[in-house]
Amino acid sequence: MSSELLDALTLLEKEKGISRDVIVEAIEAALVSAYRRNFNQAQNVRVDLNLEKGSMRVFARKEVMEEVDDPRLEMSLEDAKEISPNYEIGDVVEIEVTPRNFGRIAAQTAKQVVTQRVREAERGIIYSEFVDREEDIMTGIVQRQDGKFTYVQLGKIEALLPFSEQMPNESYEPHTRLKVFLTKVDKTSKGPQIFVSRTHPGLLKRLFEIEVPEIYDGTVEIMSVAREAGDRSKISVRAENPEVDPVGACVGPKGTRVQAIVNELKGEKIDIVKWSEDPVEFVANALSPSKVLEVIVDESEKATTVIVPDYQLSLAIGKRGQNARLAAKLTGWKIDIKSETDARELGIYPRDNALINAKDDYEEYEEFDQVEDSTEE
């Protein structure tokens, strides 16, 4: 029996990653339960499991008392002295009470308890492994779908991809490999429950960390992310070293780095803009690819009014207001976009602090140049 038990413990330790001590504790607890149930005993007992010898011994534990009220739990000082003269009031005496046929009965009864303890320990290991990976990215394999979830296999466990976290332009066929973002790891009575997402902005951030070495090593830093999954996203980046181009690093040679991310997100468009602590510059950058003539900042309301060329108005606002909406999320500033004509009629343009995004604006807008010159005079 000892060699079989040792072999089984070694196998469990190797395959399941559960320490031998945890399994031994589970077996001992199961044997105590088996003894009480099968022999109708209610006393306090301890089981000694000797793996080397393959033996199991049961000891009843009784406290030495002056007066004995329950002989199953207590022992008189006189009786204790007969076992050993060293016992005193309050000591605990252990007496072996191992039944003759205890091994067979214990094995049958303990099997379910041991299995449950091993399963609990296994769940604990899985929980510990995944709880440290919250807000991280993992690659999984789609298993199946129902009305609420797509189930994605992540190693030893199936993660739940809720319908609300699925990209509208994706279909999740079984056996498809995809990268997911771990949003939450819950510890339940049935084991760890892992929720993942394909729409979370964190997924985009982690993908850039994987594809762009400069982000991974800290040379380039991601400052903010705004995302409408499956359609379009914006990401702002900066570099402490003025000689490093953060946008160029993210785009990569011939666009290879950003294209790999676009492919992973099934064609989602990504705008990479340079972050700035100056809200005028940052808001103008965030409205890319549209050109900006001027940004008027209201610090008290954390709001901006952005003036763009007439022909750029629809591009600045974007389809269904998407470009302006994403820019506002990216910068954290409210953005009100006005055309050049409307701004002139309102008398808010031009201003001395006009921000020109492109040199050709000077050539295209001669009227703007003339007004600016007259203002300086």
TADAHU-V195675 format. One record per pair of residues at least 12 apart in sequence whose ideal C-beta (glycine too) atoms are under 7 Angstrom apart, sorted by the first residue. I is the first residue (numbers start at 0). J is the second residue. If there is no record, write none. Layout:
i=I j=J
i=I j=J
This chain:
i=0 j=53
i=1 j=50
i=1 j=51
i=1 j=52
i=1 j=53
i=4 j=50
i=4 j=53
i=5 j=50
i=8 j=22
i=11 j=117
i=15 j=121
i=16 j=124
i=17 j=117
i=17 j=120
i=17 j=121
i=17 j=124
i=21 j=120
i=22 j=117
i=23 j=48
i=25 j=113
i=25 j=116
i=25 j=117
i=26 j=48
i=26 j=109
i=26 j=113
i=27 j=46
i=27 j=48
i=28 j=112
i=29 j=109
i=29 j=112
i=29 j=113
i=30 j=46
i=30 j=55
i=30 j=105
i=30 j=109
i=31 j=44
i=31 j=46
i=32 j=108
i=32 j=112
i=33 j=104
i=33 j=105
i=33 j=108
i=33 j=109
i=34 j=57
i=34 j=101
i=36 j=108
i=37 j=104
i=37 j=108
i=38 j=98
i=41 j=71
i=42 j=59
i=42 j=71
i=42 j=72
i=43 j=60
i=43 j=72
i=44 j=57
i=44 j=58
i=44 j=59
i=44 j=60
i=45 j=58
i=45 j=60
i=45 j=93
i=55 j=101
i=55 j=102
i=55 j=105
i=56 j=95
i=56 j=97
i=57 j=95
i=57 j=96
i=57 j=97
i=57 j=101
i=58 j=93
i=58 j=94
i=58 j=95
i=58 j=96
i=59 j=94
i=59 j=96
i=60 j=91
i=60 j=93
i=61 j=73
i=61 j=74
i=61 j=91
i=61 j=92
i=61 j=94
i=62 j=89
i=62 j=91
i=63 j=76
i=63 j=79
i=63 j=86
i=63 j=87
i=63 j=88
i=63 j=89
i=63 j=90
i=63 j=92
i=64 j=88
i=65 j=88
i=74 j=92
i=76 j=88
i=79 j=92
i=122 j=190
i=122 j=191
i=125 j=155
i=125 j=156
i=125 j=191
i=126 j=184
i=126 j=186
i=126 j=191
i=129 j=181
i=129 j=184
i=129 j=191
i=129 j=193
i=130 j=184
i=132 j=181
i=133 j=181
i=133 j=183
i=133 j=184
i=134 j=181
i=134 j=201
i=135 j=181
i=135 j=205
i=136 j=178
i=136 j=180
i=136 j=202
i=136 j=205
i=136 j=206
i=137 j=153
i=137 j=179
i=137 j=181
i=138 j=176
i=138 j=178
i=139 j=151
i=139 j=152
i=139 j=153
i=139 j=158
i=139 j=177
i=139 j=179
i=140 j=152
i=140 j=174
i=140 j=176
i=141 j=171
i=141 j=172
i=141 j=173
i=141 j=174
i=141 j=175
i=141 j=177
i=142 j=157
i=142 j=173
i=143 j=173
i=144 j=171
i=147 j=161
i=147 j=162
i=148 j=160
i=148 j=161
i=149 j=165
i=149 j=171
i=151 j=179
i=151 j=195
i=153 j=193
i=156 j=191
i=156 j=193
i=158 j=179
i=158 j=193
i=158 j=194
i=158 j=195
i=159 j=192
i=159 j=193
i=159 j=194
i=159 j=195
i=160 j=179
i=160 j=195
i=160 j=197
i=161 j=194
i=164 j=196
i=164 j=197
i=164 j=198
i=165 j=197
i=166 j=197
i=166 j=198
i=166 j=228
i=166 j=229
i=166 j=265
i=167 j=229
i=168 j=229
i=168 j=265
i=168 j=266
i=169 j=197
i=169 j=229
i=169 j=265
i=178 j=263
i=179 j=195
i=179 j=196
i=179 j=197
i=180 j=195
i=180 j=196
i=180 j=199
i=180 j=201
i=180 j=202
i=180 j=205
i=181 j=193
i=181 j=195
i=182 j=194
i=182 j=195
i=182 j=196
i=182 j=199
i=197 j=228
i=198 j=228
i=200 j=224
i=200 j=226
i=203 j=224
i=203 j=226
i=203 j=232
i=203 j=234
i=204 j=221
i=204 j=224
i=206 j=260
i=206 j=263
i=207 j=221
i=207 j=234
i=207 j=249
i=207 j=260
i=210 j=256
i=210 j=259
i=210 j=260
i=211 j=248
i=211 j=249
i=211 j=256
i=213 j=243
i=213 j=248
i=218 j=238
i=218 j=240
i=218 j=243
i=219 j=236
i=219 j=238
i=219 j=243
i=219 j=245
i=219 j=248
i=219 j=249
i=220 j=236
i=220 j=237
i=221 j=234
i=221 j=236
i=222 j=235
i=222 j=236
i=222 j=237
i=222 j=274
i=223 j=235
i=223 j=329
i=225 j=325
i=225 j=328
i=225 j=329
i=227 j=321
i=227 j=325
i=228 j=267
i=229 j=265
i=229 j=267
i=230 j=267
i=231 j=267
i=231 j=268
i=231 j=321
i=231 j=325
i=232 j=267
i=232 j=269
i=233 j=270
i=233 j=272
i=233 j=285
i=233 j=325
i=233 j=326
i=233 j=329
i=234 j=269
i=234 j=271
i=235 j=272
i=235 j=274
i=235 j=285
i=235 j=329
i=236 j=249
i=236 j=271
i=236 j=273
i=236 j=274
i=237 j=273
i=237 j=274
i=245 j=273
i=246 j=271
i=246 j=273
i=249 j=271
i=250 j=271
i=257 j=269
i=257 j=271
i=270 j=287
i=272 j=284
i=272 j=285
i=272 j=287
i=278 j=296
i=278 j=303
i=278 j=332
i=279 j=294
i=279 j=296
i=279 j=354
i=281 j=330
i=282 j=294
i=282 j=303
i=282 j=305
i=282 j=326
i=282 j=330
i=282 j=332
i=282 j=334
i=283 j=354
i=283 j=356
i=285 j=326
i=285 j=329
i=285 j=330
i=286 j=305
i=286 j=315
i=286 j=322
i=286 j=326
i=288 j=314
i=289 j=307
i=289 j=311
i=289 j=314
i=289 j=315
i=289 j=322
i=290 j=307
i=290 j=308
i=290 j=311
i=290 j=356
i=290 j=357
i=290 j=360
i=291 j=305
i=291 j=307
i=291 j=354
i=291 j=356
i=292 j=306
i=292 j=307
i=292 j=308
i=292 j=339
i=292 j=353
i=292 j=355
i=292 j=360
i=293 j=306
i=293 j=348
i=293 j=349
i=293 j=350
i=293 j=353
i=293 j=354
i=294 j=354
i=295 j=347
i=295 j=350
i=300 j=333
i=301 j=332
i=301 j=333
i=302 j=332
i=302 j=333
i=302 j=335
i=303 j=332
i=303 j=333
i=303 j=334
i=304 j=335
i=304 j=337
i=304 j=347
i=305 j=334
i=305 j=335
i=305 j=336
i=306 j=337
i=306 j=339
i=306 j=342
i=306 j=348
i=307 j=336
i=307 j=338
i=307 j=339
i=308 j=339
i=309 j=338
i=309 j=339
i=309 j=340
i=312 j=336
i=312 j=338
i=315 j=336
i=316 j=336
i=323 j=336
i=349 j=367
i=349 j=370
i=349 j=371
i=351 j=374
